[in-house]
Amino acid sequence: MNMTQPAIRESSRLAIVDIARGVALLAMFVYHFAYDLSSFRLIETDIVAEPGWRLFARGIAGTFLAIVGFSLVLATRKGFDSTAYLKRLAMVAGAAALVTLGTWRFMPGEFIFFGILHHVAVASLLALPFLRLPTIVVALAAAVAFALPSFVAHPLLDQPWAAWIGFSRAEIHTADFVPVFPWFGCVLSGIVLARLILPRLAGTALAGWRPGSKATRIVAWGGRHSLLVYLVHQPLFIGALMLATQVIAPPSPEERAFRTDCQRSCAGPNAPEQVCRMVCACTVEGLKREKLWQKALDNLLSPQESTRMTELAQGCLRDGR
């Protein structure tokens, strides 16, 4: 099963495209696992709000969608197989519906109504006419798709039913949102890239390359079966973390607040954020070990106990360096 490839015959498959898709999956695993750790409050970083992580997530989505366009060109360069295309489209659309139903059941406050799979299904239809247009026209259309959300605005487009188009200025609560605009520009960019690259690949060693090592074969397998991998990886991650939280309890709100205050007071030119985070976590463990934790929370430490807390923090700082 392949999330980003509606209908590619085996004879037209390029292993390097499977590798690219597999690498994008690995990046997605990193993001989603970090997202799950944040959701379970096993890490202090708010993955959704952190600019670096948000940029990382957008890069992953853009890569997948560019591969959609690339794969459409690859699939149709020797003719269009409508039966295989429609079968593949139905699978992607069905998987998207499954994601919506699942998140509606378990995440009603931020269920996914138009995520990456929904976009792949819609974009696979919208992109078909562009496969017959000159490359320069497709490139211009990609630029327009990227730019439109900055120029199009209307109260009607702020309604919930129109949010999937991508012109809404209203706040949207969902775990994954990949609207038509500007993201369709990534699909069109993939078409342009395929038009530029595929003719130059013909007859080269890269065109006939096959993964040799076990690691590259696993990555390529994931790329070939990306729809299946996409659907199962999050339930596996969440299940594993649910088991882990039975052994390792996530920090309480009081502990998170204490760590936040500790990190704020620790931060400075000579104390990077990562070091402060480690020192504060270490200090909390020391206070718990010496039965001073509840007193610290209640601000009932004696002068001697306050001195001991400072010693614990200094020891943690020395160990961290």
C-alpha positions, 0 to 999 in steps of 0.5 A: 500500500502506498500513501502517495502513489495512486497508480504506479505499475511495478515496471515504472517504479523507481527504488529511489522514490521509495527510499525518499518516501521511506525517509519521509516516513522516518521523519514523520515517526520522529515528529509523531513520537515527540508529539505523543510524548508531549501529549502524554506529558512525558516531556516538557516541550509543547511540540505543537507550539514549538516553532522548530517542531512546527517547521519540521512537521510542515517540511514532512507534509510538503515532502509527502505531497511533492512525492504525490505529484512526482509519483503521478507523473511516474505513473502516467508516463507510459499511459494512464491505468484508470482501474488501478488509479480509481482503486488506489484513490478509493483506498486512500479516501477510505483510509482518510475516512477511517482517520476521521472516524477514529479521531472523532471517537478518541479525540473529539476536541481536535479530530482530523477532518482534513489531514494529509490523507484527505489532501492526498485523495483530493489532490490526486483528482485536482492534479490530473488536468495538470499532467497534460499542461506544459511544465511552465504552466504547472510551475506558475500554477504552483506559485499561485497555489502557494500565494492565494491564501495571502490574498483571498479572504471572505467571511463566507470562507471562515465558516467551518464547512469551508475550512478545508479549502485553506482560506479561513482566518478562523482558529481551527482546532484539529490534530492534523490540518493540510488544506487544499491551499497552499499545500496543493502547490507542493503537489504541483511542484512535485509534477514539475520536479518529475518533468525535470528529473525523470528525462535525465534519469533514463538510462542512468545507474540511478534509474536501475538502482536497487537497495542492497543493505538490509537498512535500505531495503527496510526503508524502501519497503516502508516507502512502498507500503506507506499507507499501511505504515501510516495507519498503524504507526500511531496506534502502536506508538500510543499503545506503547506509551500507554503501557509506559505510563503505567510504569513511569507516571507523567509529571503532575501539574504541580511538578511541571509548574515547579520545573518551569519556575526552576528553569526560568530562574536557572536560565542565563548566558552560561546556562543553556535551556537544555542544561537548565531542564536537566538540572531542574529535573535532577533537583526534583528527583533529589528532593523526592529522594530526601523526602523534601518534595512536598515541603518544597511544593508547599513552600514550607522548607526550613532554612536548613532544608532550603540550603539542602535544596540549593546543594542538590541543585548545585550538585546536579549542575556539576554533574550536568557539566 
